[in-house]
Amino acid sequence: MSEFFDPKDMQPGAPRVSDAGLSYYKSLLDDPTWVTENPRRASFLRSSVDRALALTGQSLEPPSDPRSIAQQQYDRVHA
């Protein structure tokens, strides 16, 4: 299988959790009803996310977008 790829070049950059993934994890962990109804899952998710964030250097807070609302809309439409 090594003829198809170079094992030293498997990841084209530092690993990271997608912004959508972070948003979803945050929405679950910030929902007291879900945490109360699923304590084991919430604990497992929190520890997994904490480990992933420690490895990637990310946080659950999404990075701020310095663009104006109008610029964001323009970029969504034309990008």
ABEGO torsion letter per residue (X at the ends): XAAABBAAAABAEBBBBBAAAAAAAAAAAABAAAAAABAAAAAAAAAAAAAAAAAAGBBABBBBBABBAAAAAAAAAAX
